[in-house]
Amino acid sequence: MNKYIFAVLLFSVPAAAAPQVAVVIDDFGLNYKKTPPDEEWMAQPGTMTFAVMPESPRTKKAAALVLAAAGKELIIHYPFDPFQSLKLTKDQADPEDIAKTQKLLDKAMKQIPNAKGLNNHRSYKATKNQPLMKAFMAQLKPTGLYFIDSKVSEKSVAYAAAQAAGIPAAVNCIFLDTAELHTQAFCGRMLRQAVTHARKTGSAVAIGHHYFRATFDCLKEEMPRYEKEGIEFVRASELVR
């Protein structure tokens, strides 16, 4: 082959896409005394997605802060059980359950305007209930929001229900912290696992919580380092399919 043609072909090959990680910060707007201030989270330079709780005294203010911040994406952090009293029948969604989830979804849409998506807050039982998830995705579809299955249960059917309804969706890969374990070292290990997953598969969603200073410090320190290693941190909307 002519060496000049070879050179043209070599430089025409597109570079491999960078592994992508979406960091989602849950429970935003529900603050405690030791929670890092919202403004500090918004000042974090990295791209992140913030899931804002509906029905909180700080819901509207927190949502507005996310919308005004550079590199941040706003989604709704939607609770099923135990915050809604649901029957969760096995064969067909109970009409009262359907009415309750629709009522809260309508409220959340009003309290958190311009959200791009929605993920579930807790909801260990509801996300395993096929009839309710099918009914809820029928409610979610007209809103145009994407869905992130927080995957609080390995038996969750929420992601599959969203896909079946034609809703752009993704699944949480790993939690960066827990109520029992939320040290900076633990967050660092979990983020490393998410990055490893992204390097193998192309992308990963990782969920943390804004309550913990250690999670804040971990992300502030580790995200720039991974970016230098070729990891691209993106909004959750960029990973839904």
C-alpha positions as CSV (number, residue, x, y, z in Angstrom):
1,M,0.0,0.0,0.0
2,N,1.2,3.5,-0.8
3,K,2.6,5.0,2.4
4,Y,0.7,8.2,1.8
5,I,-2.6,6.4,1.5
6,F,-1.8,4.4,4.6
7,A,-1.1,7.6,6.5
8,V,-4.5,9.0,5.4
9,L,-6.3,5.9,6.5
10,L,-4.5,5.8,9.8
11,F,-5.4,9.3,10.7
12,S,-9.0,8.8,9.5
13,V,-9.8,6.1,12.0
14,P,-12.0,7.6,14.7
15,A,-10.7,7.6,18.2
16,A,-12.3,5.2,20.6
17,A,-15.1,6.8,22.6
18,A,-14.2,7.7,26.2
19,P,-15.8,5.6,29.0
20,Q,-18.7,7.6,30.4
21,V,-19.8,7.8,34.0
22,A,-23.0,9.6,35.2
23,V,-22.8,10.6,38.9
24,V,-26.3,11.0,40.3
25,I,-26.7,12.8,43.7
26,D,-29.9,11.7,45.4
27,D,-32.2,13.2,48.1
28,F,-31.3,16.7,47.1
29,G,-33.4,19.3,48.9
30,L,-33.8,17.1,52.1
31,N,-31.2,18.6,54.4
32,Y,-29.8,17.8,57.8
33,K,-27.4,19.8,60.0
34,K,-24.2,18.2,58.7
35,T,-25.3,18.1,55.1
36,P,-22.9,20.1,52.9
37,P,-24.7,23.3,51.7
38,D,-26.4,23.1,48.4
39,E,-24.3,25.9,47.1
40,E,-21.1,23.9,47.7
41,W,-22.5,21.0,45.7
42,M,-23.4,23.4,42.9
43,A,-19.9,24.8,42.9
44,Q,-18.4,21.4,42.3
45,P,-16.7,21.6,38.9
46,G,-17.7,18.2,37.6
47,T,-20.7,17.3,35.6
48,M,-23.4,15.7,37.8
49,T,-27.1,15.0,37.9
50,F,-29.1,16.0,41.0
51,A,-32.3,14.1,42.0
52,V,-34.5,16.5,44.0
53,M,-37.1,15.2,46.5
54,P,-40.7,16.4,46.0
55,E,-42.8,17.4,48.9
56,S,-39.9,18.9,50.9
57,P,-39.9,22.5,52.2
58,R,-36.7,23.0,50.2
59,T,-37.8,21.3,47.0
60,K,-38.4,24.4,44.8
61,K,-35.3,26.2,46.0
62,A,-33.1,23.2,45.5
63,A,-34.5,22.6,42.0
64,A,-33.9,26.2,41.0
65,L,-30.2,26.0,42.2
66,V,-29.6,22.9,40.0
67,L,-31.2,24.6,37.0
68,A,-29.0,27.6,37.4
69,A,-25.7,25.7,37.9
70,A,-23.3,24.9,35.1
71,G,-22.8,21.3,34.2
72,K,-25.6,20.1,36.4
73,E,-28.8,18.2,35.4
74,L,-32.1,18.2,37.3
75,I,-34.2,15.1,37.8
76,I,-37.1,14.1,40.1
77,H,-36.4,11.7,43.0
78,Y,-39.7,9.9,43.2
79,P,-40.7,7.8,46.2
80,F,-43.0,4.9,46.2
81,D,-42.9,2.8,49.4
82,P,-42.7,3.4,52.2
83,F,-43.6,7.0,51.7
84,Q,-46.8,6.1,49.8
85,S,-49.1,3.5,51.3
86,L,-49.6,1.1,48.4
87,K,-51.4,-2.2,48.2
88,L,-49.0,-3.6,45.5
89,T,-51.3,-6.3,44.3
90,K,-49.8,-9.1,42.3
91,D,-51.9,-9.6,39.2
92,Q,-53.1,-6.1,38.4
93,A,-52.3,-2.6,39.7
94,D,-54.9,-1.5,42.3
95,P,-56.8,1.6,41.1
96,E,-56.1,3.4,44.4
97,D,-52.3,2.8,43.9
98,I,-52.6,4.1,40.4
99,A,-54.4,7.2,41.6
100,K,-51.8,7.8,44.3
101,T,-48.8,7.5,42.1
102,Q,-50.4,9.8,39.5
103,K,-51.2,12.4,42.2
104,L,-47.6,12.5,43.4
105,L,-46.2,12.5,39.9
106,D,-48.3,15.5,39.1
107,K,-47.2,17.3,42.2
108,A,-43.5,16.5,41.5
109,M,-43.8,17.9,38.0
110,K,-45.1,21.2,39.4
111,Q,-42.7,21.4,42.3
112,I,-39.7,20.5,40.1
113,P,-40.3,22.1,36.7
114,N,-37.9,21.6,33.8
115,A,-36.6,18.3,35.2
116,K,-35.2,16.0,32.5
117,G,-35.8,12.7,34.1
118,L,-36.8,10.7,37.2
119,N,-35.4,8.0,39.4
120,N,-36.8,6.1,42.3
121,H,-36.2,7.0,46.0
122,R,-36.0,3.8,48.0
123,S,-39.2,1.9,46.8
124,Y,-37.8,-1.6,47.5
125,K,-41.2,-3.3,47.2
126,A,-42.8,-1.2,44.5
127,T,-39.9,-1.6,42.0
128,K,-40.3,-5.3,42.2
129,N,-44.1,-5.1,41.5
130,Q,-44.7,-5.7,37.8
131,P,-48.3,-4.4,37.7
132,L,-47.5,-1.1,39.4
133,M,-44.3,-0.5,37.4
134,K,-46.2,-1.1,34.2
135,A,-49.0,1.3,35.3
136,F,-46.5,4.0,36.5
137,M,-44.5,3.9,33.2
138,A,-47.8,4.5,31.4
139,Q,-48.1,7.6,33.6
140,L,-44.5,8.7,33.1
141,K,-44.4,8.2,29.3
142,P,-46.5,11.4,28.4
143,T,-44.2,13.6,30.5
144,G,-41.2,13.0,28.3
145,L,-39.0,12.3,31.2
146,Y,-36.3,9.6,31.1
147,F,-36.1,7.0,33.9
148,I,-33.2,5.8,36.0
149,D,-33.8,2.6,37.9
150,S,-31.9,3.2,41.2
151,K,-31.8,-0.6,41.6
152,V,-32.5,-0.7,45.3
153,S,-33.4,-4.4,44.7
154,E,-31.7,-6.9,42.5
155,K,-35.2,-8.0,41.6
156,S,-36.3,-4.6,40.4
157,V,-38.4,-4.7,37.2
158,A,-38.6,-0.9,36.9
159,Y,-36.0,-0.7,34.1
160,A,-37.6,-3.4,32.1
161,A,-41.0,-1.7,32.5
162,A,-39.6,1.6,31.3
163,Q,-38.1,-0.1,28.3
164,A,-41.3,-1.9,27.5
165,A,-43.1,1.5,27.6
166,G,-40.6,3.1,25.2
167,I,-39.1,5.4,27.9
168,P,-35.4,6.2,27.6
169,A,-33.9,4.5,30.6
170,A,-30.7,3.3,32.4
171,V,-29.8,1.4,35.5
172,N,-27.8,2.4,38.5
173,C,-24.5,0.4,38.6
174,I,-23.4,1.1,42.2
175,F,-24.1,3.2,45.3
176,L,-21.2,5.4,46.3
177,D,-22.3,5.4,49.9
178,T,-24.8,3.9,52.3
179,A,-26.5,5.1,55.6
180,E,-24.1,2.8,57.4
181,L,-21.0,3.3,55.5
182,H,-20.2,6.7,54.0
183,T,-16.5,7.3,54.4
184,Q,-14.3,9.0,51.8
185,A,-12.4,5.7,51.3
186,F,-15.6,3.7,50.8
187,C,-16.8,6.3,48.2
188,G,-13.5,6.1,46.5
189,R,-13.7,2.3,46.2
190,M,-17.2,2.4,44.9
191,L,-16.4,5.1,42.3
192,R,-13.4,3.0,41.2
193,Q,-15.8,0.1,40.6
194,A,-18.1,2.3,38.6
195,V,-15.1,3.5,36.5
196,T,-14.0,-0.1,35.9
197,H,-17.5,-1.0,34.8
198,A,-17.5,2.0,32.4
199,R,-14.1,1.0,30.9
200,K,-15.5,-2.5,30.3
201,T,-18.9,-1.7,29.0
202,G,-18.6,1.9,27.8
203,S,-20.7,3.6,30.6
204,A,-21.9,3.4,34.2
205,V,-24.4,5.2,36.5
206,A,-23.3,5.7,40.1
207,I,-25.5,7.1,42.8
208,G,-24.4,9.0,45.9
209,H,-26.2,11.1,48.5
210,H,-25.7,14.8,49.3
211,Y,-25.9,14.3,53.0
212,F,-22.3,13.1,53.4
213,R,-19.3,15.4,53.5
214,A,-17.1,12.4,52.7
215,T,-19.0,11.8,49.5
216,F,-18.6,15.4,48.6
217,D,-14.8,15.4,49.3
218,C,-14.4,12.1,47.4
219,L,-16.0,13.4,44.2
220,K,-14.2,16.7,44.4
221,E,-10.9,14.9,44.6
222,E,-11.5,11.8,42.4
223,M,-13.5,13.1,39.5
224,P,-10.8,15.4,38.2
225,R,-8.2,12.6,38.5
226,Y,-10.3,10.2,36.5
227,E,-10.9,12.8,33.9
228,K,-7.2,13.1,33.4
229,E,-7.2,9.3,32.9
230,G,-9.7,9.6,30.1
231,I,-13.0,9.1,31.9
232,E,-15.8,11.4,30.8
233,F,-18.3,12.4,33.4
234,V,-21.7,13.1,31.8
235,R,-25.3,14.0,32.6
236,A,-27.5,10.9,33.2
237,S,-29.5,11.9,30.1
238,E,-26.5,11.0,28.0
239,L,-26.6,7.4,29.1
240,V,-30.3,6.5,28.8
241,R,-31.3,4.3,25.8
